[in-house]
């Protein structure tokens, strides 16, 4: 229930604010200001709902392509992005779980590579002009704004990790631009769908943005040292790593480059907080 203004007309793929016009056996018919209505199936009704109330509902099409309302909110609405699980495949496309009873369809033509059940794919919800339905697409390049505004070198940005490439991880930046974090500049675990704060390293002429995860100008040694010390304390003051440990292992365990890790060990050892031996790192009491 809310006090928002009633939507003027029914809009597919977004939240509509509609008035309960009448209650029937199948459910409630919700009306927009222009007089068109849509069914909210009975399974979404509560005892508190009554005629004249305003409801926020999401509109999509059912298995028979009829417009229908739901009080559930999908993982992504029209023109939004989300990481979704592939739940079924067919010769003509695949189906994704987007949090609603009817799965979201993605035609073969909108897939970069063939989908398989169990895959997690990052997609955008779009309106298909041919079928007049909401569908998904994995081909995101056309949806990014190539004229970057308001982002300069070292500026903070919100990112969502969308794919892994040979160069690094592609990201959506501030919901509208395309960015990349290079593998050799990542010192923490990253997974598809992760939402993070990043910093602009370069805005390229083609509109793509190079990103880094570490805040520019931060005191690397001090911050890294505290991180190593905190992780050491969490592991009862003993860990089997030292100056000779494998760089990839250090990156996985501590989220640091080998260089920063070694610098941190030296800083902590010189300050008398730890002891480094051939068998590992030891917290001094």
Number of C-alpha atoms within 10 A of each C-alpha: 11 9 9 11 12 16 18 15 16 24 14 20 21 18 21 23 25 27 24 22 19 14 17 11 7 11 15 24 21 28 24 20 15 10 11 12 21 19 21 23 17 14 10 12 15 8 5 7 14 15 13 13 15 23 21 21 19 22 24 22 16 14 9 6 11 12 18 19 27 22 17 14 16 18 15 19 21 18 15 14 23 21 21 22 17 22 17 17 18 11 7 10 16 22 23 27 19 21 14 15 12 14 18 21 22 25 17 18 13 16 17 11 9 11 21 16 13 12 13 18 21 20 24 22 23 18 16 12 8 6 9 11 20 20 21 28 22 19 14 16 10 7 12 17 14 17 11 18 9 5 16 15 14 16 14 18 18 14 25 25 22 24 16 16 11 7 11 15 21 22 27 22 24 15 15 14 20 24 28 26 24 16 13 9 14 18 19 15 11 13 13 18 19 13 15 14 16 23 23 23 18 18 16 12 10 9 17 19 26 20 28 20 18 14 15 16 7 9 10 15 19 14 12 22 20 14 17 20 19 13 15 18 14 11 11 10 16 18 17 12 18 19 19 10 14 11 15 14 14 21 17 13 15 20 19 24 21 20 11 18 24 20 18 23 23 18 18 21 17 11 9 12 14 21 17 18 12 10 11 15 22 21 19 11 7
